[in-house]
Amino acid sequence: QSQSTQLFSLYPNPANDVISIETSEIGNSVKRYTIVNMLGQVVFVRTNSGFNSSNVEQFDINELPKGVYIVELFADGKRSAQKFTKN
């Protein structure tokens, strides 16, 4: 029973080559990001120790095919997800 709360903002959306994910409430928690396609396949995973000084993570999505994806962020036992479109 994972609860979905909004832990991040994602921009630009739609995107062409890079997306930025800005986290606010999480602080220095360990964060795990996944990008999932509409077939449910995980196409990207990144885990951070949480000790980076910035609240903004950038992801190179240049290699992803055009389509709709879901970014999931797991931190502090919470899950947050947002859709974005790759042009």
C-alpha positions in Angstrom: 0.0 0.0 0.0 2.4 2.7 -1.3 1.0 6.1 -1.0 1.6 8.6 -3.9 2.4 12.1 -2.9 3.9 14.9 -5.0 7.6 14.9 -4.1 9.0 16.6 -7.2 8.3 18.8 -10.2 9.4 17.8 -13.6 10.3 20.2 -16.5 10.1 20.7 -19.4 7.1 18.7 -20.4 7.0 17.7 -23.2 10.8 17.3 -23.5 13.3 16.6 -26.3 16.7 15.7 -24.8 16.9 16.5 -21.1 14.4 16.6 -18.2 15.0 18.2 -14.9 13.5 16.9 -11.7 13.3 19.3 -8.7 12.7 17.9 -5.3 11.7 20.1 -2.4 10.6 18.2 0.7 13.1 15.4 0.7 16.4 17.0 1.8 19.3 14.6 2.2 17.3 11.3 1.8 18.5 8.6 -0.5 16.5 8.9 -3.7 15.8 6.4 -6.3 14.5 7.5 -9.7 13.0 5.2 -12.3 11.7 6.0 -15.8 9.1 3.6 -17.0 7.6 3.3 -20.5 3.9 2.7 -21.2 4.5 -1.0 -21.4 5.7 -1.0 -17.8 9.3 -1.5 -18.7 11.9 0.3 -16.6 14.1 2.1 -19.1 16.3 4.1 -16.6 17.3 3.9 -13.0 19.4 6.2 -10.8 20.0 6.1 -7.1 21.5 9.0 -5.2 23.1 9.0 -1.8 21.3 12.2 -0.9 24.4 14.2 -0.2 24.4 16.3 -3.4 24.0 20.0 -2.7 21.4 20.6 -5.4 17.6 19.9 -5.3 17.7 19.5 -9.1 18.6 16.3 -11.0 19.0 16.3 -14.8 18.4 13.2 -16.9 19.5 12.8 -20.5 16.6 11.3 -22.3 18.0 11.7 -25.8 18.3 8.0 -26.4 14.6 7.3 -25.4 12.2 6.7 -28.3 9.4 9.3 -28.6 6.4 8.5 -26.4 4.9 8.9 -22.9 6.9 7.9 -19.9 6.4 7.9 -16.1 9.1 9.1 -13.8 8.9 7.6 -10.3 10.7 8.9 -7.3 11.1 6.8 -4.2 12.4 8.5 -1.0 11.7 8.2 2.7 9.3 5.3 2.1 7.2 7.4 -0.2 6.5 7.1 -3.9 5.7 9.9 -6.3 5.1 9.6 -10.0 4.6 12.0 -12.9 4.1 11.4 -16.7 6.1 13.2 -19.3 6.2 13.2 -23.1 9.3 12.7 -25.1 9.1 14.4 -28.4 
